[in-house]
Amino acid sequence: MNSSQSSDDDKPNSAQKPTKPSLSFRDGLEELETITKSLEADEIGLDEAIAHFERGSILAGQLQEQLREAQIKIEQIKLRFDTTAESSKLTIK
């Protein structure tokens, strides 16, 4: 019973392994471009194409999230340092 539990625990769960936590934006974009070229070349089998599509979808989501976080940081910086723009927004309304 313990050995079967151990082997079940050792199996990777596809819901748990889709991301690389320290993937930089540049590395993620390069990997996504490689996947795209591979899919466009139409030289891989269906199973591999599906796996590539899944990985590409995960990467696209990660990259989109990184861009969203960067946009939030930029907006926060702008708000901190651009007090004149903030005050003119208030007077326009």
ZAVEX-967241 format. One line per field, with one value per residue: residue in one letter; x, z, y negated of N, C-alpha, C in turn. Coordinates in steps of 0.2 Angstrom, whole numbers, plus 2048, in hexadecimal, padded with zeros to 3 digits. Example, Ala and Ser with C-alpha at 12.3 -4.5 7.8 and 13.67 -1.06 7.14 Angstrom:
<fibas>
type [A  S]
n.c1 [842  840]
n.c3 [827  823]
n.c2 [81C  80B]
ca.c1 [83E  844]
ca.c3 [827  824]
ca.c2 [816  805]
c.c1 [842  840]
c.c3 [827  827]
c.c2 [810  800]
</fibas>
This chain:
<fibas>
type [M  N  S  S  Q  S  S  D  D  D  K  P  N  S  A  Q  K  P  T  K  P  S  L  S  F  R  D  G  L  E  E  L  E  T  I  T  K  S  L  E  A  D  E  I  G  L  D  E  A  I  A  H  F  E  R  G  S  I  L  A  G  Q  L  Q  E  Q  L  R  E  A  Q  I  K  I  E  Q  I  K  L  R  F  D  T  T  A  E  S  S  K  L  T  I  K]
n.c1 [804  809  814  80C  807  812  817  80C  80E  81A  817  816  80B  801  7FB  803  80F  811  818  827  82F  839  83A  840  839  83E  844  839  831  83A  839  82C  82C  834  82B  820  826  829  81C  817  81F  81B  820  81F  818  807  804  810  80E  803  807  811  808  801  80C  810  804  804  810  80C  802  80A  813  80A  805  811  814  808  80B  816  811  809  813  819  80F  80D  81A  819  80F  814  81F  81A  812  80D  805  7FB  7F5  7F0  7E7  7DD  7D8  7D3  7C7]
n.c3 [800  804  7FB  7EF  7F1  7F2  7E5  7DE  7E3  7DD  7D0  7C4  7C5  7B8  7BA  7C3  7BE  7B4  7B3  7B3  7C0  7C1  7B4  7A9  7A0  794  791  791  787  77C  77D  77A  76D  766  768  761  754  752  752  747  73C  73A  73C  746  750  754  762  768  763  769  776  775  772  77E  787  781  783  791  793  78C  794  7A0  79C  798  7A5  7AB  7A3  7A7  7B5  7B4  7AD  7B8  7C1  7BA  7B9  7C7  7CA  7C2  7C8  7D4  7D1  7C8  7CD  7C8  7BD  7C3  7CB  7C1  7BB  7C4  7C4  7B7  7B7]
n.c2 [806  7FA  7F9  7F7  7EB  7E3  7E4  7DE  7D1  7CD  7CC  7BF  7B2  7AB  79F  799  797  78D  781  777  771  766  761  755  747  745  751  759  754  757  765  767  762  76B  777  773  772  77F  785  77F  784  790  79D  7A6  7B3  7B6  7B8  7B2  7A5  7A1  7A1  797  78D  78C  788  77C  775  774  76D  761  75C  759  750  746  742  73E  732  72B  729  721  716  711  70E  704  6FA  6F8  6F2  6E7  6E0  6DD  6D4  6CB  6BF  6B3  6B7  6BF  6B5  6AD  6B5  6B6  6A9  6A8  6B0]
ca.c1 [800  80E  817  808  806  818  817  807  810  81F  815  815  804  802  7F9  808  816  811  81C  82E  82E  83E  83B  840  835  842  845  832  830  83E  837  825  82D  836  826  81C  829  829  816  816  823  816  824  81F  812  801  805  815  80B  7FE  80C  814  803  800  811  80F  7FE  806  815  809  7FF  80F  816  805  805  817  812  803  80E  81B  80D  807  818  81A  80A  80F  81F  817  80B  819  823  817  80D  809  800  7F6  7F1  7EC  7E1  7D8  7D5  7CF  7C1]
ca.c3 [800  804  7F4  7EA  7F3  7F0  7DD  7DC  7E5  7D9  7C9  7C3  7C3  7B3  7BC  7C8  7BB  7AD  7B3  7B6  7C4  7C0  7AD  7A7  79B  78D  790  790  780  778  77D  776  766  764  768  75B  74D  751  750  740  738  739  73B  74C  750  757  769  769  761  76F  77C  774  773  785  78A  77E  786  798  792  78A  79A  7A5  799  799  7AC  7AC  7A0  7AB  7BB  7B2  7AC  7BE  7C4  7B7  7BC  7CE  7CA  7BF  7CD  7DA  7CF  7C4  7D1  7C4  7B9  7C7  7CD  7BB  7BA  7C9  7C2  7B1  7B9]
ca.c2 [800  7F4  7F8  7F4  7E4  7E0  7E3  7D9  7CA  7CC  7CA  7B8  7AF  7A6  798  796  796  789  77B  777  76B  761  75F  74E  745  746  759  75C  752  75B  76C  766  761  772  77B  770  774  786  786  77C  788  796  7A3  7AA  7B7  7B3  7B8  7AD  79F  7A0  7A0  791  788  78B  784  775  771  772  767  75A  759  757  74A  740  741  73A  72C  728  727  71C  710  70F  70B  6FE  6F6  6F6  6ED  6E0  6DD  6DA  6CF  6C6  6BC  6AE  6BA  6C1  6AF  6AA  6BA  6B4  6A3  6A9  6B3]
c.c1 [804  812  813  807  80C  819  812  80A  816  81D  813  80E  805  7FF  7FE  80E  816  816  823  82E  833  83F  83A  83B  838  843  83E  830  834  83B  830  827  830  830  821  81F  829  822  814  81A  81F  81B  824  818  80D  802  80A  812  806  802  80F  80E  801  805  811  809  800  80B  811  805  804  812  811  805  80C  817  80D  807  813  817  80B  80D  81A  815  80B  815  81D  813  80F  81D  820  811  809  804  7FA  7F2  7ED  7E6  7DC  7D5  7D1  7C8  7BD]
c.c3 [800  7FE  7EF  7EB  7F1  7E8  7DB  7DD  7E0  7D2  7C9  7C2  7BE  7B5  7C1  7C4  7B5  7AD  7B5  7BA  7C3  7B8  7AC  7A1  794  78C  78E  789  77B  777  779  76F  763  763  762  754  74C  74F  748  73B  736  738  741  74C  754  75F  76B  768  767  775  77B  775  77A  788  788  782  78D  798  791  790  79F  7A2  799  7A0  7AE  7A9  7A5  7B2  7B9  7B1  7B3  7C2  7C1  7B9  7C3  7CE  7C7  7C4  7D3  7D7  7CB  7C8  7CD  7C0  7BD  7C9  7C7  7B9  7BE  7C7  7BC  7B3  7BC]
c.c2 [7FA  7F3  7F5  7ED  7E0  7DF  7DE  7D2  7C8  7CA  7C2  7B6  7AA  79F  795  794  791  783  77C  770  765  75F  758  74D  746  74D  75C  75A  756  762  76C  766  768  777  779  772  77B  788  784  780  78E  79C  7A7  7AE  7B3  7B3  7B3  7A6  79D  79E  799  78B  786  787  77D  771  76F  76C  760  757  756  750  744  73E  73C  733  728  725  721  716  70D  70B  704  6F8  6F3  6F1  6E7  6DD  6DA  6D4  6CA  6C3  6B7  6B1  6BC  6BB  6AC  6AF  6B8  6AE  6A3  6AB  6AE]
</fibas>
